Amino acid sequence: MRLILVSIAAAAALTACGAKGLERDARDPNYTLVQDEDAAMNAAIARAKATFPDFVTALRSGNPAYHDFAVKKPYATPDGGVEHMWIESIREVAGGFEGTIANDANDTRLVEYGQQVRFAPAEVSDWKYVNGDLLVGGYTIRYFVERMSPDEKQALEKEAGFRIR
């Protein structure tokens, strides 16, 4: 199984929601278990990887309407799986990018909240930023939103502070 953190800003809102067909990790309700073979999740990750240049363009743009840049990167877990961790405060550096781990680890012991990390574009499993109040990217977030009722989605958007279209 693969552990996916739902969203930086929206984890609390989704915890209260009963998103259909998703299995919560009993140790931490902000984490959701997703099978490695889940075609929709794998498609979301593939789309994020394919569109990562769009994220880089926005990051470099300096557009004041763009904010809350973050990427998700998988880290190995002791049981042979991976845990996808959000990284925020993204900066471009020689040979790639760096940022700060933005959530507590559930299983991986390779990183912890607040740790500075480097990553290469090929390692990214999702990316997001907010344009005004509209989510851009966030393909794995959208995976979860597609499984929510309209009321759950509305609660998530309110808690997260951005719209998902």
Secondary structure in CASP SS format (residue, H / E / C, confidence):
PFRMAT SS
TARGET T0000
AUTHOR 0000-0000-0000
METHOD secondary structure of the structure
MODEL  1
M C 1.00
R E 1.00
L E 1.00
I E 1.00
L E 1.00
V C 1.00
S C 1.00
I C 1.00
A C 1.00
A C 1.00
A H 1.00
A H 1.00
A H 1.00
L H 1.00
T H 1.00
A H 1.00
C C 1.00
G C 1.00
A C 1.00
K C 1.00
G C 1.00
L C 1.00
E E 1.00
R E 1.00
D E 1.00
A C 1.00
R C 1.00
D E 1.00
P E 1.00
N E 1.00
Y E 1.00
T E 1.00
L E 1.00
V E 1.00
Q C 1.00
D C 1.00
E C 1.00
D C 1.00
A H 1.00
A H 1.00
M H 1.00
N H 1.00
A H 1.00
A H 1.00
I H 1.00
A H 1.00
R H 1.00
A H 1.00
K H 1.00
A H 1.00
T C 1.00
F H 1.00
P H 1.00
D H 1.00
F H 1.00
V H 1.00
T H 1.00
A H 1.00
L H 1.00
R H 1.00
S H 1.00
G C 1.00
N C 1.00
P C 1.00
A C 1.00
Y E 1.00
H E 1.00
D E 1.00
F E 1.00
A E 1.00
V E 1.00
K E 1.00
K E 1.00
P E 1.00
Y E 1.00
A E 1.00
T C 1.00
P C 1.00
D C 1.00
G C 1.00
G C 1.00
V E 1.00
E E 1.00
H E 1.00
M E 1.00
W E 1.00
I E 1.00
E E 1.00
S E 1.00
I E 1.00
R E 1.00
E E 1.00
V E 1.00
A C 1.00
G C 1.00
G E 1.00
F E 1.00
E E 1.00
G E 1.00
T E 1.00
I E 1.00
A C 1.00
N C 1.00
D C 1.00
A C 1.00
N C 1.00
D C 1.00
T C 1.00
R C 1.00
L C 1.00
V C 1.00
E C 1.00
Y C 1.00
G C 1.00
Q C 1.00
Q E 1.00
V E 1.00
R E 1.00
F E 1.00
A C 1.00
P H 1.00
A H 1.00
E H 1.00
V C 1.00
S C 1.00
D E 1.00
W E 1.00
K E 1.00
Y E 1.00
V E 1.00
N E 1.00
G C 1.00
D C 1.00
L E 1.00
L E 1.00
V E 1.00
G E 1.00
G C 1.00
Y H 1.00
T H 1.00
I H 1.00
R H 1.00
Y H 1.00
F H 1.00
V H 1.00
E C 1.00
R C 1.00
M C 1.00
S C 1.00
P H 1.00
D H 1.00
E H 1.00
K H 1.00
Q H 1.00
A H 1.00
L H 1.00
E H 1.00
K H 1.00
E H 1.00
A H 1.00
G C 1.00
F C 1.00
R E 1.00
I C 1.00
R C 1.00
END
